[in-house]
Amino acid sequence: MAGAIGFALAIVVLTGPGLWRDFVQYALPMDTGGAIGRTFHFSLAALVTNLGYWHHDFNLTPETERWWWRLGIGVGLAVIVGGYGICLMTARDLEAQFCLLCFAMLIGTVTVEGHYFMFLVFPLTVMAARMAAKLTPGKIACLILLVVAVNCVDPPESVFLSRHLLLHILVSDIPLYGLIGLAVYFGRELWIPQTLTPCVPDGRG
């Protein structure tokens, strides 16, 4: 983490802090702000901003738009920082830590589209393997529900929802709720003592 932060700071210094300040202030709202109300960004930042736009009846000044985007980005960064904090406090299960950070990054980053979920192949495999070790009908239903939620990436087509924008926004973010549920699962895996030991290569091939 320290190496990644150092590398990022070096890039900012070499390219000039002013360029990055302008990117955050102008480019991000222009790039991702066009997705507001379009229901194909599944990040927490997009949900917060969508709710802010709905609060203003989608009639905002440029400064208000930027304020909501900053708030959304701040909430997302808080989720990522929280994910790293949990990992630092629970150092016994590297496999679950990696999975938790995958979900924290997807929840907390600025924009997330459906094809980003390719990164979930490993975490979902780990989750299925852990549940299979002590399988119950409830665990099967939980896994199916979360996988289905993450795969609901097509915006719902409904006259009723189009007339109720708040409900439309909330229903369109079902994949985000799936990500949050999966993150909660691995958060519990880290906090609750496990009898299942993560698979670690033993060097015997």
C-alpha positions as CSV (number, residue, x, y, z in Angstrom):
1,M,0.0,0.0,0.0
2,A,2.8,2.4,0.9
3,G,4.5,1.6,-2.5
4,A,1.3,2.3,-4.4
5,I,0.7,5.6,-2.6
6,G,4.3,6.6,-3.2
7,F,4.1,5.8,-6.9
8,A,0.8,7.8,-7.2
9,L,2.3,10.8,-5.4
10,A,5.4,10.7,-7.7
11,I,3.1,10.7,-10.8
12,V,1.2,13.6,-9.4
13,V,4.4,15.6,-8.8
14,L,5.9,14.8,-12.2
15,T,2.8,15.7,-14.2
16,G,1.9,18.7,-12.1
17,P,-0.8,18.9,-9.3
18,G,-2.7,21.5,-11.3
19,L,-3.6,19.0,-14.0
20,W,-5.1,16.6,-11.4
21,R,-6.9,19.3,-9.6
22,D,-8.5,20.3,-12.9
23,F,-9.3,16.7,-13.7
24,V,-11.2,16.2,-10.4
25,Q,-13.0,19.6,-10.7
26,Y,-14.0,19.4,-14.4
27,A,-13.3,16.2,-16.2
28,L,-14.8,13.8,-13.7
29,P,-18.2,15.5,-13.5
30,M,-18.3,15.8,-17.3
31,D,-17.3,12.1,-17.8
32,T,-19.4,10.5,-15.1
33,G,-22.0,13.1,-14.6
34,G,-23.5,12.1,-17.9
35,A,-24.4,8.8,-16.3
36,I,-26.7,10.5,-13.8
37,G,-30.2,9.1,-14.2
38,R,-28.9,6.7,-16.9
39,T,-28.6,3.8,-14.5
40,F,-25.5,2.0,-15.7
41,H,-23.0,3.1,-13.1
42,F,-23.1,0.9,-10.0
43,S,-20.7,2.7,-7.7
44,L,-21.7,4.2,-4.3
45,A,-20.5,7.6,-5.6
46,A,-23.0,7.4,-8.5
47,L,-25.8,6.4,-6.1
48,V,-25.0,9.3,-3.7
49,T,-24.9,11.7,-6.7
50,N,-28.1,10.4,-8.2
51,L,-29.9,10.9,-4.9
52,G,-28.5,14.4,-4.7
53,Y,-29.7,15.2,-8.2
54,W,-33.1,13.8,-7.4
55,H,-33.2,16.0,-4.2
56,H,-32.7,19.0,-6.5
57,D,-35.2,17.7,-9.0
58,F,-32.4,17.3,-11.5
59,N,-32.1,21.0,-11.8
60,L,-28.7,21.9,-10.4
61,T,-26.1,24.6,-10.9
62,P,-22.6,23.5,-12.1
63,E,-21.3,24.2,-8.6
64,T,-24.0,22.1,-6.9
65,E,-23.3,19.2,-9.4
66,R,-19.6,19.3,-8.4
67,W,-20.5,19.4,-4.7
68,W,-22.6,16.2,-5.0
69,W,-19.8,14.5,-7.0
70,R,-17.3,15.4,-4.3
71,L,-19.6,14.1,-1.6
72,G,-20.1,10.9,-3.6
73,I,-16.4,10.4,-4.2
74,G,-15.7,11.1,-0.5
75,V,-18.2,8.4,0.6
76,G,-16.6,6.0,-1.8
77,L,-13.1,6.7,-0.6
78,A,-14.3,6.2,3.0
79,V,-15.5,2.7,2.0
80,I,-12.1,1.9,0.5
81,V,-10.2,3.2,3.6
82,G,-12.6,1.2,5.8
83,G,-11.8,-1.9,3.8
84,Y,-8.1,-1.4,4.3
85,G,-8.7,-0.6,8.0
86,I,-10.5,-4.0,8.5
87,C,-7.6,-5.8,6.8
88,L,-5.1,-4.1,9.1
89,M,-7.0,-5.1,12.2
90,T,-7.5,-8.7,11.0
91,A,-4.3,-10.1,9.6
92,R,-5.0,-13.8,9.9
93,D,-6.9,-14.5,6.6
94,L,-5.1,-13.0,3.5
95,E,-7.6,-14.7,1.1
96,A,-10.6,-13.1,2.7
97,Q,-8.8,-9.8,2.9
98,F,-8.1,-9.8,-0.9
99,C,-11.7,-10.6,-1.6
100,L,-13.0,-7.8,0.7
101,L,-10.7,-5.3,-1.0
102,C,-12.0,-6.3,-4.4
103,F,-15.5,-5.4,-3.3
104,A,-14.4,-2.3,-1.4
105,M,-12.7,-1.0,-4.6
106,L,-15.7,-1.7,-6.8
107,I,-18.1,-0.1,-4.3
108,G,-15.9,2.9,-3.6
109,T,-14.5,3.8,-7.0
110,V,-15.9,6.6,-9.1
111,T,-17.6,4.6,-11.8
112,V,-18.5,1.0,-12.1
113,E,-20.1,-0.6,-15.2
114,G,-21.2,-4.2,-15.7
115,H,-18.1,-5.4,-17.3
116,Y,-16.1,-4.4,-14.2
117,F,-17.6,-7.4,-12.4
118,M,-15.1,-9.7,-14.2
119,F,-13.0,-9.0,-11.1
120,L,-15.5,-10.9,-9.0
121,V,-14.5,-14.3,-10.5
122,F,-12.0,-15.1,-7.7
123,P,-14.0,-13.7,-4.7
124,L,-17.1,-15.5,-5.8
125,T,-15.2,-18.8,-6.2
126,V,-13.7,-18.3,-2.7
127,M,-17.2,-17.6,-1.3
128,A,-18.7,-20.7,-3.0
129,A,-15.8,-22.9,-1.7
130,R,-16.2,-21.7,1.9
131,M,-19.9,-22.1,1.9
132,A,-19.6,-25.6,0.4
133,A,-17.4,-26.6,3.4
134,K,-20.5,-26.3,5.6
135,L,-23.5,-26.1,3.3
136,T,-26.9,-25.1,4.4
137,P,-30.1,-24.1,2.5
138,G,-29.7,-20.6,3.8
139,K,-26.2,-20.3,2.5
140,I,-27.2,-21.6,-0.9
141,A,-30.1,-19.0,-1.1
142,C,-27.7,-16.2,0.1
143,L,-25.1,-17.1,-2.6
144,I,-27.8,-17.3,-5.4
145,L,-29.4,-14.0,-4.3
146,L,-26.1,-12.1,-4.3
147,V,-24.9,-13.5,-7.6
148,V,-28.3,-12.7,-9.2
149,A,-28.2,-9.2,-7.8
150,V,-24.7,-8.5,-9.2
151,N,-25.9,-9.7,-12.6
152,C,-28.8,-7.3,-12.8
153,V,-26.9,-4.8,-14.9
154,D,-29.6,-4.0,-17.4
155,P,-31.7,-0.9,-16.4
156,P,-35.3,-1.9,-15.6
157,E,-37.9,-1.0,-18.2
158,S,-41.0,0.1,-16.5
159,V,-43.5,2.9,-17.0
160,F,-44.2,2.9,-13.3
161,L,-40.5,3.3,-12.5
162,S,-40.0,6.0,-15.1
163,R,-42.7,8.0,-13.2
164,H,-41.1,7.6,-9.9
165,L,-37.5,8.7,-10.3
166,L,-36.4,7.9,-6.7
167,L,-37.6,4.3,-7.0
168,H,-36.0,4.0,-10.4
169,I,-32.7,5.1,-9.0
170,L,-32.9,2.7,-6.1
171,V,-34.0,-0.3,-8.2
172,S,-31.4,0.4,-10.8
173,D,-28.6,0.0,-8.2
174,I,-29.4,-3.7,-7.4
175,P,-25.8,-4.7,-8.5
176,L,-24.4,-2.3,-5.9
177,Y,-26.5,-3.9,-3.2
178,G,-25.1,-7.2,-4.3
179,L,-21.5,-5.9,-3.9
180,I,-22.3,-4.5,-0.5
181,G,-23.7,-7.9,0.6
182,L,-20.7,-9.7,-0.7
183,A,-18.4,-7.3,1.1
184,V,-20.3,-7.8,4.4
185,Y,-19.9,-11.6,4.0
186,F,-16.1,-11.3,3.7
187,G,-16.1,-8.7,6.5
188,R,-17.8,-11.3,8.7
189,E,-15.3,-13.9,7.6
190,L,-12.5,-11.7,8.9
191,W,-14.1,-10.8,12.2
192,I,-15.5,-14.2,13.1
193,P,-13.0,-17.0,13.9
194,Q,-13.1,-19.6,11.1
195,T,-12.5,-23.3,11.3
196,L,-11.8,-23.4,7.6
197,T,-8.1,-22.5,6.7
198,P,-7.6,-20.8,3.4
199,C,-5.8,-22.8,0.8
200,V,-2.1,-22.0,0.7
201,P,0.3,-23.5,-1.9
202,D,2.6,-25.9,-0.1
203,G,5.3,-26.1,-2.7
204,R,4.6,-29.7,-3.6
205,G,3.1,-28.9,-7.0
